[in-house]
């Protein structure tokens, strides 16, 4: 059926009419998406509901790295480093269009927490634990070599550096591609549908949910043998609707990132460095003509749907930036955009935010409700494996059902059928050649192939037939918007401009220039009412103001 916005009514009918799914998953972030893929790949009949847009919570607000967690080695979380380090190679291999190796510079200064010797040992351990391939293992640099890599690094007290590999990703697009592959494997998936209540059988076992379409207020039941709570920061709220309890709770922490233009911060090399104020490690990463810096790590108890970058958060990151890159002299007005995300971690009394383990845990209630919480973006596939193994065990014991084993280790996500990571560059150039028959510009074809992988042909076909001239949008933007509606269940302008394209963070000038045209085109294609059009425009304006100013007070209009 495909994840098409135009199929929402049919998808809801399918959810309503199915006699009983093997499992219904609550939560459409990377964890829920991974579970839906694993379970559907094994042959289970699976449904997934997300109360907002896919990846709208934590899964679009990370540091956008599929990384092994070098700093967790400092905290002796060896198991986390080992597992996530190995998982990142799998994530890359299965989706090289949304994940790419990124060389990372780790500068050492006199008096800092990091010295050549200790960091060298740490990086060597990291390479071994994470199973880093030979070509990507760490290299130690002297002062001159370090400055050759990144001339903006603070020269005073500089002793040298380490050079190692992390993996950069687009977290929201990674989530979307996993979700699309799950749908291709048979999962029934929908966004903007909230789980309101659990339903129970005569033995007080959970046997489904009552769901509400938040766009239409339509209420319907989804029947399932098992329910999985993968709601991220909302895990405790979802669990509170069940009579079964345990003594585990989440502790939310907030991470903030700021974005500057390369004209102000001409960063050529990704850098991982310790701050002067508290010795925490943060990243500075170049991307698409911008540079972004993050992250903070503070306890958080406020609104989970739209955490904000406060003036204190912005000042902390600017201080860190100016300490490590003193020539930049960045000021608050230089911040083009920012985002804040909430991490759902397992409560550990007496620990600072940065010290709480990123390990995931699975909880099983007396009602049969399965909950998964904690973890990291990088480990999403292994988290899914863990809980779906348990799900398969319960379905076999209680219903006599048998399923295939997990095969996601070698299963490309949607768009990932490119012949493996080693062949990706060749694949892209082959697609550029293919695009000639669609009379498409080579640069545009390369953009589509690099971003959408083996789904690029769908965009070529849309671009060839696109009646975009009257839309006010450039061809690439119009094509991606139509694709997002047809294949990625985009319903609101923020879905497209924030999560499907990342433009709000990394090209906010395009958002300001084309936002009214995006709303106009979506209103035409999706049949918005006047009230919807106004509401979604206001929602987009609020998102722009929050990204630019770090609060929800209107910024100056362009």
DRENMAR-995809 format. One record per residue (C-alpha): x, y, z; residue in one letter. Coordinates in steps of 0.5 Angstrom, whole numbers, plus 500, padded with zeros to 3 digits. Each point is the difference from the previous one (the first is absolute). Layout:
BEGIN
XYZA;...
end
This chain:
BEGIN
500500500X;506505501X;501505506X;496505496X;496505503X;494499495X;499493503X;499502507X;492498499X;502493498X;506499505X;495502505X;495495498X;505495500X;502501507X;492500502X;499494496X;505495502X;498495504X;506500504X;507502499X;506496503X;503507503X;498507500X;505505501X;499507504X;506505497X;502502493X;507502502X;507496498X;498494506X;493499497X;502500493X;506495501X;495496504X;495500495X;505498494X;503494505X;493497501X;497501493X;506497497X;499494505X;493499497X;496503506X;494504498X;502507503X;497507501X;503506502X;497507502X;503507502X;497505503X;504506496X;504499494X;505495499X;506501504X;497507503X;503499507X;507497501X;501497494X;501507496X;504504505X;506496501X;507502499X;499496493X;506495501X;499493500X;506499505X;504495504X;500505506X;507501502X;498504506X;496494503X;507497500X;502505505X;495498504X;502493500X;493498496X;504495496X;494496498X;497506497X;506502496X;501493498X;492499497X;499506497X;507501497X;498493496X;493502499X;502507496X;504496495X;493496499X;496506499X;505503495X;500494496X;493499500X;499508498X;506503497X;495505497X;498503507X;507498504X;507502498X;507500503X;502506503X;507501502X;501503507X;505504503X;502500508X;504505502X;505500506X;502506504X;504501506X;496499507X;494497496X;497494502X;503497494X;507498499X;504497494X;501494504X;493499504X;496502493X;505495496X;498494505X;493502500X;500500492X;503494499X;495497505X;495503496X;502497494X;501493503X;493500504X;496503494X;503496495X;503505495X;502498494X;507501498X;500506495X;496504506X;504499506X;503506504X;506504498X;504504505X;502507497X;505505503X;498507501X;502502492X;496495498X;494501504X;500508498X;500497493X;494496501X;496506503X;504507500X;495503505X;501496506X;503503506X;508501499X;501502507X;502493504X;499496494X;504493500X;497496495X;494496498X;497494498X;496498494X;495495499X;493498497X;493502502X;494499496X;496506498X;492499498X;494503499X;496497506X;493502498X;501497493X;503494503X;494499504X;496501494X;504495495X;499495506X;493501500X;499499493X;503494500X;496497505X;494502496X;503497494X;500493504X;493501502X;499504506X;494505501X;503507502X;497507501X;502506503X;495505504X;496495503X;501499508X;499494504X;495503505X;499494505X;502492500X;494495499X;500493504X;498493499X;496497506X;506498503X;503507501X;505499494X;501506496X;497498493X;500507496X;499507500X;495505499X;503505495X;498507498X;502504494X;502506502X;498504493X;493498500X;499497507X;497494498X;501494505X;501493499X;502493503X;507497497X;500492503X;506497501X;503494504X;506504503X;501508501X;507503499X;501507504X;506503496X;497507501X;507503502X;499506505X;493498501X;501493502X;498501507X;494504498X;498494495X;501495506X;496504505X;494498496X;501493502X;499497507X;506496500X;506504503X;508499502X;505504503X;503503494X;500507497X;502504495X;505506502X;500505494X;506504498X;500506495X;505501494X;501506496X;503502494X;502507496X;501501493X;504505497X;502502493X;507498497X;501507498X;500501508X;503494502X;504497494X;501493503X;503495495X;501494505X;495497505X;503501507X;499497507X;502504505X;500501508X;497506503X;503505504X;495501505X;498493502X;504495496X;495497496X;501498493X;496503494X;500500493X;501505494X;498497494X;500503493X;494499495X;497503494X;503506501X;499501507X;503498506X;496497506X;503500508X;497495505X;498497505X;498503507X;498495505X;495502505X;494497504X;493502497X;493500503X;496504495X;496500494X;503494496X;496501493X;505507499X;506500505X;503507498X;507503500X;500505506X;505506500X;504496505X;501494495X;502504495X;505504504X;503494502X;501497493X;503507498X;505500506X;502493498X;501502492X;504506502X;504497505X;502494495X;500505494X;502507502X;501503494X;492499498X;498505506X;493497499X;494504503X;493498501X;497504494X;505496495X;495494502X;496498494X;496494503X;500496506X;497494502X;498496507X;499493501X;498496506X;504493502X;496495503X;505496505X;498495506X;501504507X;506499504X;500504506X;506504502X;502500493X;502507496X;496500493X;506498496X;502494505X;493497499X;501493496X;497500492X;499493501X;493498498X;495496504X;494495499X;494500505X;495495500X;494501504X;495496503X;495502495X;504497494X;502507498X;507501498X;504506501X;507502497X;504506502X;507504500X;505498495X;503504494X;498501493X;506496498X;498494504X;492500497X;501494496X;503496506X;495503504X;494497496X;504493499X;499500508X;493501501X;498497494X;503493502X;496501506X;494501496X;501494496X;501496506X;494502503X;496499494X;502493499X;499499508X;493503500X;497499493X;505494497X;502505494X;507499497X;504505496X;506501496X;507502504X;502508500X;503501493X;501508501X;508500501X;500499492X;494503498X;500507496X;495505503X;496504494X;504503495X;506496503X;500495494X;506503497X;505494500X;503501507X;504506502X;506499496X;496501494X;496506502X;504505496X;500496494X;492499501X;499507500X;504502494X;496494496X;494504502X;503506498X;500497493X;493497500X;497507502X;502502493X;495496497X;495504505X;504507497X;502501507X;506505502X;506496502X;500504507X;493499502X;500492498X;507499504X;496504506X;494495500X;504494499X;505502506X;494501504X;495495498X;504494498X;496495496X;494504501X;503506495X;496497494X;494502503X;502507501X;503500493X;493498497X;496505504X;505506498X;499498493X;493501500X;500505506X;495506498X;504504505X;501507496X;493503503X;502497507X;505506502X;505494502X;507498497X;499493496X;504496505X;496503506X;493499496X;503493498X;502498508X;493503502X;496495495X;504494502X;499501508X;493501499X;500493495X;505496504X;501503507X;493502503X;502507500X;494504503X;502507502X;505505498X;504499506X;501492498X;503502494X;504506502X;503497506X;500493500X;500498493X;505505497X;503503506X;500507497X;498503506X;506499504X;505500494X;497504495X;495505503X;501505495X;496495495X;495499505X;499508501X;500501493X;495494498X;496499506X;493503497X;501496493X;501493504X;494502504X;496502494X;502493496X;499496506X;493503500X;498498493X;503493500X;497498507X;494504500X;501505506X;494503503X;501508501X;500498507X;506495499X;504504496X;500506505X;501495506X;506497496X;503507498X;500502507X;503493502X;506501495X;501508502X;500497507X;506495498X;504505497X;499505506X;503495504X;505498496X;503507499X;499503507X;500494505X;493502502X;493500498X;499508499X;499502493X;507502497X;500506495X;497498494X;504500493X;
end
